[in-house]
């Protein structure tokens, strides 16, 4: 297969972005960090309908404005009504690295009060055009895609994506486990040991993450900057996060990393951990490290007084992760759909 031309030569991007104008929106402009409170309020209002059992942490919403790959002045739009209440938001977020593909993610939020009035279609038209503009500045000779995610129950949002040229590529299942249920003891070989994620193990764990996720759909290497934001975030729980190392070394070969968003407690009626990442480097698969790591993370979460643990998994995971999680007592709840335009 011949080498692709640089994206800057392959991508046809619009010179001007579509103008978002709607009777419900008195003002539409790029967002700034000063809009964070308004954006958090809008995000949680939308999520109360789309997935009422959990809400995005404040720091994740802040990343939409100040993420390492975002220039809010050109990559975001926020719309307000005449009273100054945020009703709509759109943004693009380029992936922090590009190994096998250049990826740009689109985000759109419409307040439930003004949905089905065409605002979502206008926002996606804008984000698609802005994503093309961004890709047209890149010099990589790699494939590219523009991606969006939507809860399976938000059929209108999925329909808007399909109309804009996206195709459904993947389904991701949210799975949940009751921590009151028995947690198995799983023995591993003496050459490995399971330890708490400490600061000196952060970088080896990032490298293990990039190794273990290399064969996963949509995954690109996590950059040091993005990783540092994740493992030092407000809701990240290093005490509930465990890694498997080769005994006597700092060589990380597996990991289970967890967060706790205390703001979800009122929504759910209980405290829960979210398992952000589970992985084993490809050279060390088949040693029962993944179930042993999960079991230890579950025990720690239960000891912390948490009632449940949740995670998300690709329904077509190449490692059969969904089967593993079912065997560890997790059951599927919600479904998220990934839609992509390949370029």
Secondary structure, DSSP 4 states (H G I P E B T S, - for coil): -PPPPPHHHH----SSPPP---TT-SEEE---GGGHHHHHHHHHHHHHHH-TT----HHHHHHHHH-TT--HHHHEEEEE-TTS-EEEEEEEEE-S--SSEEEEEEEEEE-GGGTTSSHHHHHHHHHHHHHHHHHTT----SEEEEEEEEETT-HHHHHHHHHTT-EEEEEEEEEEEETTS--------TTEEEEE--GGGHHHHHHHHHHHTTTSTT--PPPHHHHHHHHTSSSB-GGG-EEEEETTS--EEEEEEEE--TTHHHHHTS-EEEEEEEEE-GGGTTSSHHHHHHHHHHHHHHHTT--EEEEEEETT-TT-HHHHHHHTT-EEEEEEEEEEEE-
